[in-house]
C-alpha cells in the first residue's frame, strides 16, 4: 500500500431493480470471475426468498440485516517498543458497510444449503434475526475490542 496518497474511492452505480447502491455492492461481492449476470440472479432470488420468509419488503429486510452485522469497534495491531498491541478503534461508516457485506457473503458461502441463492437467503434471514455466522463474527470482533480496551491509549 502506498504511503503517499490515499486510494481514490470509485463510485458504485445503483443496481437496476432496487436502485440501491447497497444491493449493487452485494452483487459485486457475490460475483466470481466477472459473471455479473449470475451474481445478480443469485442476489435477487435470495432477497425475494428472504422477504417471503419474513413477510416484509426485500430492501428493508436487507438493510436491517446489514445494520445488524455492522461492527462499531475493531482492533488494529500497533507496534510499541518492540511489543505488538491490539488497539481498539472505532470503525468508519464505509468500512462498517464493507465488512458487513464481506462477512454476509463469506458466511453464506460456508453454509450447508444447496445453491448460493438459498445460502445467501438463509444468511440474510439469520442476520435480520440477530443470529448466524456474520452476526457472530461481529460479536467476536466487539469482544476482542472490549478485551483490549486497556490499550486504547496507544491509538493515534
Number of C-alpha atoms within 10 A of each C-alpha: 6 6 6 6 7 8 9 6 6 6 7 12 13 14 16 11 10 13 12 14 15 21 24 20 19 20 23 18 17 24 17 11 5 9 11 15 10 13 20 21 13 21 23 18 17 24 25 17 20 26 20 12 12 13 10 12 13 18 17 12 22 22 15 16 25 25 16 19 29 23 24 17 20 20 21 14 12 16 12 9 6 7 8 11 17 21 24 25 16 12 16 12 11 8 13 20 19 18 17 23 24 17 22 26 20 17 18 24 17 12 17 10 13 8 11 21 23 21 20 28 24 21 28 30 23 18 24 23 15 17 16 20 20 29 26 16 18 21 17 14 18 18 14 17 23 16 14 15 15 13 14 16 9 13 12 7
